[in-house]
Amino acid sequence: MKTIYQIALLPILFIVLISCIEKKNSKFKELTQAEQEGLSLSDTSLKKIKKTDAEWKKVLTSNQYHILREQGTEAPFKNAYHDNHKKGNYFCAGCKLPLFNSKTKFDSGTGWPSFYAPIEKNRVIEVIDESHGMVRGEIVCARCEGHLGHVFNDGPNPTGLRYCMNSGSLIFLAENKK
């Protein structure tokens, strides 16, 4: 009887072991990916980055290219960061400029990640967007001029602004737990 219990426990132990290994490996892959992408809060140069469409297509995913270079918009509630509650920083997916901190992120109910302020106001530029029969403020990255999203005057205090961003235009780097 004891042998039957030991045999029955073997698959359970195997599943637990595989789960732990996968969890450890996924954290390792996440850190390695972030390191490879060169994300740094100290990378604050606003020197313009200009690339041809072909050069952008080589370094961006098709979704990132559509959003950043073609002013695309992703579907609400079906994007990576609208429901992200982790602490960390959001970088431009095009040029890796640090743009937003999770401290200014809030749930706007719109289905897109929303912030009431960028890390520094000079890291984003507001331009007039008159597409789709509306006039609104389009937000672009100050360094690569990639389309990030739009800004609206219905956000919370202290700014009253809602920077409604596309997840595809951002890369999130979680804070290291110390």
C-alpha positions in Angstrom: 0.0 0.0 0.0 2.8 2.4 0.8 4.4 1.8 -2.6 1.1 2.7 -4.3 1.0 6.1 -2.5 4.7 6.7 -3.4 3.9 6.0 -7.1 0.8 8.2 -7.0 2.8 11.1 -5.5 5.5 10.9 -8.2 3.5 12.7 -11.0 2.4 15.4 -8.6 6.0 16.0 -7.5 7.1 16.1 -11.1 4.4 18.7 -12.0 5.4 20.9 -9.0 9.1 20.7 -10.0 8.4 21.6 -13.6 6.3 24.6 -12.5 9.0 25.9 -10.3 11.6 25.5 -13.0 9.4 27.3 -15.6 8.6 30.1 -13.1 12.4 30.6 -12.4 13.2 30.5 -16.1 10.5 33.0 -17.0 11.8 35.5 -14.5 15.3 34.9 -15.8 14.1 35.4 -19.4 12.3 38.6 -18.4 15.5 40.1 -16.8 17.6 39.0 -19.7 15.2 40.5 -22.3 15.1 43.8 -20.4 18.9 43.9 -20.2 19.2 43.1 -23.9 16.7 45.9 -24.7 19.0 48.4 -23.0 16.3 50.0 -20.7 17.8 52.5 -18.4 16.2 55.4 -16.3 19.5 57.3 -16.8 19.0 57.3 -20.6 17.4 60.7 -20.8 19.0 62.3 -23.9 16.4 64.0 -26.1 18.7 64.1 -29.2 16.4 63.2 -32.1 16.5 59.7 -33.5 15.7 59.6 -37.2 15.4 56.3 -39.1 13.9 55.3 -42.4 10.8 53.2 -42.5 12.9 50.1 -43.4 15.2 50.7 -40.4 12.1 51.0 -38.1 10.6 47.8 -39.5 13.9 46.0 -38.6 13.8 47.0 -34.9 10.1 47.1 -34.2 7.4 44.3 -34.1 4.6 44.8 -36.7 2.3 46.0 -33.9 4.9 48.5 -32.5 5.5 49.7 -36.1 1.8 50.2 -36.7 1.3 52.2 -33.5 4.5 54.2 -33.4 5.1 54.9 -37.0 1.6 54.7 -38.6 -0.4 56.3 -35.6 -2.3 53.1 -35.0 -4.5 52.3 -32.0 -4.8 48.9 -30.3 -8.1 47.5 -29.1 -9.2 48.5 -25.6 -8.9 45.9 -22.8 -7.0 43.6 -25.1 -3.5 45.0 -24.6 -0.6 44.3 -22.4 -0.6 47.1 -19.8 -4.2 48.3 -19.3 -4.5 46.1 -16.2 -0.9 46.1 -15.2 -0.6 46.9 -11.4 3.1 46.2 -11.0 5.5 48.9 -9.9 8.0 50.0 -12.5 8.6 52.2 -15.5 7.3 52.5 -19.0 9.8 53.2 -21.8 9.2 54.1 -25.5 9.2 50.9 -27.5 10.9 52.8 -30.4 13.9 54.5 -28.7 13.8 53.2 -25.1 13.4 56.7 -23.5 11.9 56.4 -20.0 8.4 58.0 -20.3 6.0 57.0 -17.4 6.2 55.6 -13.9 3.6 53.3 -12.4 3.1 55.9 -9.6 1.2 58.1 -12.0 -0.8 55.2 -13.6 -4.5 55.0 -12.9 -7.5 52.9 -13.9 -9.4 55.2 -16.3 -11.9 52.5 -17.3 -11.1 53.1 -21.0 -9.1 49.8 -21.6 -5.8 51.5 -22.3 -3.0 52.2 -19.8 -3.5 55.8 -18.5 -1.2 58.1 -16.6 -1.8 61.6 -15.1 1.8 62.7 -15.9 5.0 61.6 -17.7 8.2 61.2 -15.7 9.3 64.6 -17.1 7.1 66.8 -19.2 9.8 67.3 -21.8 9.9 63.6 -22.7 6.6 63.7 -24.6 5.3 66.3 -27.1 1.7 67.1 -27.7 0.6 67.7 -31.3 -2.8 68.4 -32.8 -4.6 65.4 -34.2 -7.6 66.2 -36.4 -8.2 62.6 -37.5 -11.6 60.8 -37.2 -13.6 64.0 -37.2 -12.1 65.0 -33.8 -9.6 67.5 -32.5 -7.4 66.1 -29.7 -3.9 66.1 -28.4 -1.7 63.4 -29.9 1.2 62.4 -27.7 4.5 61.5 -29.4 7.9 60.6 -27.9 10.2 63.6 -27.7 13.2 61.6 -29.0 11.9 59.4 -31.8 8.6 61.1 -32.5 6.7 57.8 -32.3 3.0 57.9 -31.7 2.2 56.9 -28.1 -1.5 57.8 -27.7 -3.5 60.9 -26.8 -4.1 63.2 -23.9 -7.4 64.3 -22.5 -8.5 66.8 -19.8 -10.5 64.3 -17.7 -7.8 62.8 -15.6 -7.3 62.8 -11.8 -5.5 65.4 -9.6 -2.9 66.7 -9.4 -2.8 67.4 -13.2 -6.3 66.7 -14.4 -4.8 65.0 -17.4 -5.3 61.5 -18.8 -2.4 60.3 -21.0 -4.1 57.4 -22.7 -1.3 55.3 -24.2 -1.1 52.3 -26.4 0.6 49.3 -24.7 2.3 48.5 -28.1 4.1 51.9 -27.9 5.6 51.1 -24.5 7.9 48.6 -22.8 7.4 48.0 -19.1 10.3 47.2 -16.8 9.3 46.1 -13.3 11.1 47.6 -10.2 13.6 45.3 -8.7 12.5 44.1 -5.3 15.2 44.8 -2.8 
